[in-house]
């Protein structure tokens, strides 16, 4: 993807100097899966099922749903995985369960080790010096 084209398409030019504009590589689910140990514990699956370099995963949302199908926790499977025969791409409480995971378990500083895009975003924020 041409980043400059994408930037101009999404935001008016010139951008304000105090705006930090970052996009998760592929999908934001990659950043959630990047905290491998916590996500594996959340689902009750082996951490070895979650790739180390999650940014290289072509469809993190699909991977997240496939991993959830392996979960021993029926309530999570029912909430995150779309019902069989449904045209839905996600389960009825997909967002609610992921919000709960983020609020209770996800640690950005741990996740950044498995997601270069998250690491770059966090570095951009950490080194940001606003102009006044």
Buried (B, 14 or more C-beta within 10 A) or exposed (E): EEEEEEEEEEEEEEEEEEEEEEEBBBBBBBBBBBBBBBBBEBBEBEEEBBBEEBBEBEEBBEBBBEBBEEBEBEEBBBBBBBEEEEEEEBBBBBEEBBEBBBEEBBEBEEBBEBBBBBBBBBEEEEEEEEEE
